[in-house]
């Protein structure tokens, strides 16, 4: 069972891609599943993150605050501004532009820690950035979304803040509490958590794409290009910032991956909850979930090969 879970987590990108293709091929099957299950699934992923975190992981915030601050500033400036710029450059309609902006305004994704490890980056910095950006998300994600998309759509800042607290922060806190109270259970569960999270992400992507399959097939090429550019530019600019600041290679890799990989499941969840009038706003998050796992695996391989040279 552990070996199976290892393969599931190691090939998460392919699993998510397969889920997306199946959703496009058999949308009517997935349309029977209500989109309201996305929030509980996201809660499961965040609960798993809480179980794997340790309070000592956050020591980096106090021992190396400059690195974390640089990384989080890059996270919450590069990706939101890239999202806004790409949406305007490609003249996306309101719903898709909103979805792209939501992805850009979300914190770093949990998969970034795995990719950073594979890329031989600074794992402690990656974990610290993910944790801090997630804690900042209840405030910054709604405010940034309002600032960049509030002129074209109505953004419920307070409602989004409460949703992130409920769907993201609370499960992480519960995970930390469970880990503190039942450490032996947690030690056993940790072997299976990456696989459970991978399956949950794949299921979220399948539900979202299944619900919007016809619209995606009708005009999906442009939004796929935008999502790919958003991710690749984030990865590149994150690395460039580290280089300009003279950071070590492991730190540059960690910031690159943290900036480029977003919690796109949260973006789709927020779109479902707060922007029901714009159903296509869920699509960029779903596509990002597929693509950034593929690009992350490719980038990790590029970085590891460059280390051998």
Buried (B, 14 or more C-beta within 10 A) or exposed (E): EEEEBBEBBBBBBEBBBBBBEBBBEEBEEBBEBEBEEBBEBBBBBBBBBBBBBEEEBBEBBEEBEEBBEBBBEBBBBBBBBBBBBBBEEBEBEBBBBBBBBBBBBBBBBBBBBBBBBBBBBBBBBBBBBBBBBBBBBBEBBBBBBBBBBBEEBEBBBEEBBBBBEBBBBBBBBBBBEBBEEEEEEBEEBEEBBBBBBBBBBBBBBBBBBBBBBEBBEEEBEEBBEBBBBBBBBBBBBBBBBBEEBEBEBBBBBBBBBBBBBBBBBBBBBBBBBBBEEBBBBBBBBBBBBBBBBBBBBEBBEEBBEEEEE
